[in-house]
Amino acid sequence: MLEDFDPTRDYYGKHGEFDINDECRRASEDIQGFHYNYPDAELTDHYYWDDVQDAETDGYLDDI
Protein backbone atom coordinates (compact mmCIF):
# COMPACT_ATOMS: atom_id res chain seq x y z
CA MET A 1 0.00 0.00 0.00
CA LEU A 2 2.68 2.49 0.95
CA GLU A 3 4.57 1.79 -2.28
CA ASP A 4 1.51 3.08 -4.21
CA PHE A 5 1.46 6.38 -2.31
CA ASP A 6 1.97 9.39 -4.59
CA PRO A 7 2.13 12.64 -2.59
CA THR A 8 1.79 14.79 -5.73
CA ARG A 9 -1.53 13.22 -6.67
CA ASP A 10 -3.61 14.47 -3.76
CA TYR A 11 -2.15 17.76 -2.60
CA TYR A 12 -4.25 20.91 -2.36
CA GLY A 13 -4.33 22.93 -5.56
CA LYS A 14 -3.79 20.03 -7.90
CA HIS A 15 -7.49 19.57 -8.66
CA GLY A 16 -8.50 23.09 -9.75
CA GLU A 17 -9.22 24.69 -6.39
CA PHE A 18 -7.40 27.86 -7.44
CA ASP A 19 -9.24 28.22 -10.77
CA ILE A 20 -12.26 29.67 -8.96
CA ASN A 21 -10.06 32.21 -7.17
CA ASP A 22 -8.45 33.23 -10.46
CA GLU A 23 -11.85 33.68 -12.09
CA CYS A 24 -13.07 35.85 -9.21
CA ARG A 25 -9.89 37.92 -9.30
CA ARG A 26 -10.25 38.49 -13.06
CA ALA A 27 -13.86 39.63 -12.62
CA SER A 28 -12.89 41.98 -9.78
CA GLU A 29 -10.03 43.48 -11.79
CA ASP A 30 -12.35 43.96 -14.76
CA ILE A 31 -14.91 45.70 -12.55
CA GLN A 32 -12.15 47.86 -11.09
CA GLY A 33 -10.99 48.93 -14.55
CA PHE A 34 -14.54 49.63 -15.71
CA HIS A 35 -15.26 51.68 -12.59
CA TYR A 36 -12.04 53.64 -13.07
CA ASN A 37 -12.98 54.50 -16.68
CA TYR A 38 -16.70 55.10 -16.00
CA PRO A 39 -17.01 56.24 -12.38
CA ASP A 40 -20.64 57.35 -12.73
CA ALA A 41 -21.89 54.10 -14.31
CA GLU A 42 -24.03 51.74 -12.25
CA LEU A 43 -21.89 48.61 -11.95
CA THR A 44 -24.83 46.26 -11.48
CA ASP A 45 -26.12 47.29 -14.92
CA HIS A 46 -23.00 45.71 -16.42
CA TYR A 47 -21.96 42.99 -13.95
CA TYR A 48 -23.67 40.47 -11.70
CA TRP A 49 -24.45 41.90 -8.27
CA ASP A 50 -22.45 39.21 -6.46
CA ASP A 51 -19.34 39.97 -8.56
CA VAL A 52 -19.69 43.66 -7.70
CA GLN A 53 -20.09 42.78 -4.03
CA ASP A 54 -16.98 40.57 -4.15
CA ALA A 55 -14.99 43.39 -5.75
CA GLU A 56 -16.13 45.81 -3.05
CA THR A 57 -15.44 43.34 -0.25
CA ASP A 58 -11.99 42.48 -1.58
CA GLY A 59 -10.99 46.16 -1.83
CA TYR A 60 -10.90 46.52 -5.61
CA LEU A 61 -13.20 49.55 -5.50
CA ASP A 62 -11.55 51.40 -2.61
CA ASP A 63 -10.04 54.83 -3.23
CA ILE A 64 -10.90 55.03 -6.91
Backbone bond lengths (Angstrom), bond angles and torsions (degrees), N, CA, C in turn:
res aa  C-N    CA-C-N  psi(-1)  N-CA   C-N-CA  omega(-1)  CA-C   N-CA-C  phi
1 M - - - 1.431 - - 1.529 111.38 -
2 L 1.295 117.12 -47.90 1.448 120.91 -178.49 1.526 111.86 -64.36
3 E 1.325 117.36 -30.60 1.460 119.73 179.06 1.526 112.16 -69.15
4 D 1.342 118.24 -18.05 1.460 122.50 177.27 1.525 112.77 -90.12
5 F 1.320 117.54 -3.89 1.464 121.53 -177.42 1.524 110.30 -69.88
6 D 1.329 115.74 126.90 1.465 122.19 177.51 1.528 108.02 -124.59
7 P 1.332 118.06 101.94 1.466 119.97 -175.31 1.529 113.30 -65.14
8 T 1.314 118.84 -21.34 1.463 119.91 -179.40 1.520 112.14 -81.78
9 R 1.308 118.23 -12.90 1.449 121.39 -177.28 1.523 112.40 -76.76
10 D 1.298 119.08 -33.34 1.452 121.58 -170.44 1.531 115.06 -117.81
11 Y 1.293 119.51 14.77 1.457 117.65 -177.75 1.521 110.50 -80.66
12 Y 1.331 114.27 156.60 1.461 122.40 -177.64 1.523 110.09 -62.31
13 G 1.298 117.05 133.49 1.450 121.72 178.56 1.505 113.09 100.82
14 K 1.273 117.73 -12.75 1.466 121.68 -178.10 1.527 111.56 -80.65
15 H 1.303 118.40 -19.11 1.458 122.02 -172.47 1.521 113.08 -110.74
16 G 1.323 119.02 24.14 1.455 122.07 174.85 1.512 116.09 89.65
17 E 1.327 118.45 14.02 1.454 119.62 -179.62 1.528 112.08 -62.49
18 F 1.312 117.48 -30.57 1.459 120.29 -176.64 1.516 112.56 -85.76
19 D 1.324 119.39 -11.91 1.454 121.71 178.89 1.520 111.00 -61.95
20 I 1.329 117.49 -38.41 1.460 121.25 179.44 1.519 109.75 -65.70
21 N 1.323 118.08 -42.05 1.459 121.23 178.25 1.522 110.95 -62.90
22 D 1.323 117.70 -40.83 1.456 121.31 179.47 1.518 110.70 -64.60
23 E 1.321 117.24 -40.16 1.461 121.51 179.20 1.529 110.75 -64.67
24 C 1.313 117.12 -43.01 1.459 121.39 178.19 1.524 111.18 -64.54
25 R 1.317 116.09 -41.14 1.470 120.61 178.94 1.526 110.70 -63.85
26 R 1.328 117.29 -42.30 1.464 120.29 178.33 1.520 111.19 -62.28
27 A 1.329 117.43 -42.36 1.466 121.08 178.71 1.529 110.29 -63.72
28 S 1.321 117.40 -43.52 1.461 120.94 -179.71 1.519 111.42 -65.09
29 E 1.314 117.90 -39.62 1.463 121.09 178.39 1.530 110.89 -68.07
30 D 1.327 116.80 -35.54 1.460 120.65 176.83 1.527 110.39 -66.59
31 I 1.325 116.75 -43.24 1.460 121.04 177.59 1.520 110.37 -63.20
32 Q 1.316 116.81 -40.13 1.465 121.29 178.51 1.526 110.87 -61.40
33 G 1.326 116.94 -46.04 1.459 120.62 178.70 1.511 112.48 -64.40
34 F 1.328 117.12 -41.51 1.460 121.38 177.97 1.521 110.39 -62.49
35 H 1.326 116.16 -45.28 1.470 120.67 -179.39 1.527 111.36 -65.09
36 Y 1.305 116.71 -34.76 1.471 120.51 177.73 1.530 110.24 -65.64
37 N 1.341 116.77 -42.03 1.467 121.02 -178.19 1.527 113.30 -79.17
38 Y 1.327 117.56 -28.67 1.464 122.57 -178.09 1.531 109.61 -132.79
39 P 1.324 117.19 72.49 1.470 120.44 -172.61 1.534 114.06 -64.31
40 D 1.320 118.17 -23.21 1.461 120.05 -178.20 1.521 113.06 -92.42
41 A 1.318 118.34 -5.48 1.468 121.59 -178.66 1.525 110.38 -74.16
42 E 1.314 115.89 145.73 1.457 121.80 175.79 1.532 107.77 -80.47
43 L 1.315 116.95 114.49 1.461 121.33 -173.96 1.522 112.71 -63.01
44 T 1.332 116.74 -34.80 1.467 118.73 -178.19 1.527 112.81 -73.07
45 D 1.326 117.66 -8.64 1.469 120.46 172.03 1.524 110.92 -77.25
46 H 1.326 116.93 -18.57 1.462 121.82 -174.74 1.523 113.95 -117.95
47 Y 1.338 117.10 -19.20 1.462 122.07 -176.78 1.525 109.16 -134.32
48 Y 1.306 116.44 159.25 1.459 120.89 175.04 1.524 109.34 -65.56
49 W 1.336 115.41 144.20 1.462 119.69 -175.92 1.514 112.27 -60.48
50 D 1.345 117.73 -34.98 1.466 118.70 -177.94 1.527 111.49 -72.83
51 D 1.336 117.88 -29.44 1.465 120.27 174.85 1.528 110.54 -68.86
52 V 1.335 116.27 -39.36 1.468 120.28 177.40 1.523 109.91 -64.85
53 Q 1.316 116.45 -41.86 1.465 120.12 178.90 1.531 111.04 -63.96
54 D 1.333 117.32 -41.22 1.464 120.43 176.97 1.528 110.83 -61.43
55 A 1.328 116.80 -42.67 1.463 120.38 179.67 1.528 110.80 -62.96
56 E 1.325 116.75 -41.46 1.465 120.19 177.64 1.523 111.20 -65.46
57 T 1.321 116.53 -45.55 1.464 121.83 -178.25 1.518 111.65 -63.79
58 D 1.326 116.59 -37.60 1.463 120.65 -176.85 1.528 112.41 -85.66
59 G 1.321 118.01 2.19 1.464 120.93 173.62 1.519 115.23 86.37
60 Y 1.311 118.84 12.75 1.459 120.48 179.71 1.524 113.08 -75.11
61 L 1.320 117.48 -16.45 1.464 120.61 -178.31 1.520 112.22 -110.60
62 D 1.312 118.31 9.58 1.457 122.07 177.65 1.521 110.80 -76.92
63 D 1.321 116.04 140.18 1.470 122.54 172.43 1.523 113.59 55.62
64 I 1.305 116.35 40.37 1.477 118.47 175.60 1.495 108.36 -103.09
